[in-house]
Every structure is written in C-alpha cells, then in structure tokens.
Amino acid sequence: MLYAFLILYAISTLWAILSIILYGNRPARSIGWIFVVIVFPILGVILYMLFGINRKKFRFFTLNFNAKRRLYDLNHTSENIEEFKHKFDSDKFGRIAKLLENSSGFPAIDGNSVTLLKNGQDTFDLIFKALHDAKYFIHLQYYILEEGEILDKLCALFQKKVEEGVEVRILYDALGSFGWKDKTIKKLKKTGVHVFPILPIKLSTILSTLNFRNHRKIIVIDGCVAFAGGVNISDKYISDHSPMGIWDDLHIKLEGSVVDHLHRVFIKDYYFASNETLLTNKKYLPKQTKAGDSLLQIVCGGPDLKHLSILHQYVTMVHSAEESIHIENPYFIPNRMLLEALKMAVLRGVKVNIMVPTNSDSKMAKNSMFGNFESLLEVGVNIYTLKDTFSHSKVIVIDKQIASIGSGNFDYRSFEYNYEVNTLIFDEAIAIEMVEDFENNIKNCRVLNYRTFKERPVSDKLLEGMAKIFSPLL
C-alpha cells in the first residue's frame, strides 16, 4: 500500500512540476506552486489542478469561455449612449479613461446620477423601494444569495412582481450561493422567475470552472435604474449574526447612461448562463436620458478578457495620484506590481492611506494581508485596522477627485480569476464625501506603527509567510 502511494505521489508530483514549468507565467508563483505540490503529498497536486493550472493556455478554455461570452462586443458603439461619450480636457483623467476603455471595453460617459449607500439597512431599503416600482423587468445578479430575512423578503416581492406582469431574472454564482436552498429556487421558478446559476459545479466541468467565479453584484430595473458595489444578499448587513458584527459595505444607486453599460455586463452573463438570446431585444436596452452631471465609467474584469482590467484600473489610479490615495478593502493582498506602485507613490510624495478590518472572515486572507504591511509601513504608508466592525467595501479614491466602488478586491482572484465589475467615478464631490467617511472611520481604527509592527511575534511572521504562498488561491 505504501509502495503504491509513493508511486502515485511521485508520478502526480512530477506531472504537476512539469506542468508548472511549461505553463507558469510568473516565476514567483511557479515556485510557490512547486513548494505546495512537494510539501503536501497528493493534496498539493489536487489544489494545483483546481486552482493553479493556467487554463487560458488551453484551446478548450478559449472555446468554452470566450466564444460564448463574446455575443456582445464590449468595444461596440451604442446609439443609446453615443451622445454621452465624454471628451476629456484633463490629460490625467483622459489617460485613465482611455486605458480602461481599451482594457475593459467601456468608455467614460456623462449624464449620470450617483447615490452613495453607506450601510446595509439603507442599501436594502432603497433597493426594495426601486424593486417595488419596477414596471417591465428586474435583472439581478449576485455572488452570494444567502438564506435569511433579506432573501425571504426578496423572493416574496419577486413573486408579487411576476403576478403584476414584471419579468424577473436572477443570476447567482454556484459556489458563492452554495447554501441557497434548492426548494427556494424551485419555488421561484414555479412562480415564473427565471433563475440560472453561473458556472454550475458539475463533476464533468469542475476542473475547468471551479477556480473562475462570478463575483459581480448587479441590479438593473427597467433599464433605467441600477445598483452595484460590494453588498451581497445576506442578513450580515442588517443584523448581528456574524462573529464580526454587522458588516459594513459601500454600494451605489446609478441612473443615466451608465445603466446601459452595466446592463450589458448582465446580459452577457445571462446569455452565458442560460443560452437565451432574448435580452438582445432593444426593449431591454432603452434609449437613455440625462439623469445628472456625474461622469462614470464601468470597468468590467474577467478571465474571458484579454487584459487584467481590474489590476490595470488600480495600478493606473495609483500611478496617477499626485497628492493622496485612500484604499479600503477587506482582502488587501496586492501582487508585486501593485505593491511596488504604492511604494513608488509614497516615495514621490503621495500620502497613501490603507484601511482594512482587524478581523476577517478568512484567517488565511488576514495573515496574507498582514504579511505585506511591514514593507509598506517602512516606506511610509499609513495603515489603519478597523476595530469594531468588518468592512467589506472595495474602494479607492485618488487626490479627492476620482473614486472607484465595486466588487473587485485588491487580490489575485479579482485580478485574474473572478468576473468583477467596478464603477469609476470622475466626480470630485463624491470623491470628497468618500474621503470624509474614510477619515471619520479612522476614529474607530488602530494605527499601525512600523517599529511596533516589526517586533510582532515570530509565530505571526511564520503564519503570514505561509499564507502568502497561498495568496493566489484567496
């Protein structure tokens, strides 16, 4: 038995190492995976097969993931928003917008209204009000739909809206919403709600799909009102059920031309999940009218795109900063490129501020996150850890002029593996309001000191070092 195990271990480990050498595109990551497959017999190879293989190199991945998802050409021009395309006077803003248009596909557009939603109760109150007012269709997409009060209320409302003649469509990530009960889904389908999982977990496709999750949070109502940001459908945002207390998160309500672009993200995902082409009908993409004065840009990221759009967004924002950077994120695990960009910002005189929760829903994520802090503190980055709440917000603001709110974390998963969507806001008033909220939250933070942090226990440093090896999985 032991002899057979050793043969299996040797063959599988050799195969994994050869695969890493042949298809690995970053030496540091390749070394990390080689360490994992050697140190953790069999388990390391399984982890590599699930999370480490670069499937973009393989033809079947290209066919399955790219061809279907390109029903919509993200570089198309739309008569719905053509008049709202913005011409930049500022080279700084223009460079950011042009890069992201070429990387992600959507240009910056005028004529929008943005409403900041700063806590769970306010967010869901406004969402439910908008859903009640729906006349034609409701399109909803979430990474997590979790059993509880919010989901029960949502399902009841959807049944009512279907009876009124409103079309309701739901997309959910099969892994993120794994706890959503089948009986609830079947009940919704029976009442006429169209419900589809994204990347369902099946034995036949688990190796090619498990590592790629749809992390987006989108609601589009009648093609003219939308919601996006970081909030999932969960009672964690309204009640103290979690060990970390009520979750804090930033969400936005959008009206205006940008709704067209956000809706097109949903429509591509819906086609991919359902094979239905119905939503290409123009009635789902109505002519847009001016709703406000905010200039916005949708940044769509995912493994089906040629470029790492979310990473491009964050790096170019950091490099464009001249005075200040404010980042709030629960999973601050930047890659080398972003880490060095932040250090360079400090060295050229930019004040860099990072806020993360003291506690995390993932110990490995927390250790990996804290493993980067010493080098950042050393160059002068200000790091604040929230003491009494878990902030799930994914926010970056530069120079109190440009802000981003969305689903994209500062980690490998959001950069390379997850389908994400952020909203880039070229609006000084919104940016200033977000910085003021950040500064108010500092009162509830512990400020990390470089000398003190450097003297933390060796055991902590070891855990952080181990966690960093697994950072591409987080």
Secondary structure, DSSP 8 states (H G I E B T S, - for coil): -HHHHHHHHHHHHHHHHHHHHHH-S-HHHHHHHHHHHHHSTTHHHHHIIIII--GGGSHHHIIIIIIHHTTS-TT---TTTGGGB---S-HHHHHHHHHHHHHHS---EEEEEEEEE-SHHHHHHHHHHHHHT-SSEEEEEES-B-SSHHHHHHHHHHHHHHHTT-EEEEEEETTTTTTS-HHHHHHHHHTT-EEEEES---TTTHHHHTT--B---EEEETTTEEEEES--BSGGGTSTTSTT-SEE--EEEEESTHHHHHHHHHHHHHHHHH---GGGSGGGS-------SEEEEEEEE-TTSSS-HHHHHHHHHHHH-SSEEEEE-S-----HHHHHHHHHHHHTT-EEEEEEESS-S-HHHHHHHHTTHHHHHHHT-EEEEESS-EE---EEEETTTEEEEES--SSHIIIIISBEEEEEEE-HHHHHHHHHHHHHHGGGEEE--HHHHHTS-HHHHHHHHHHHHTGGG-
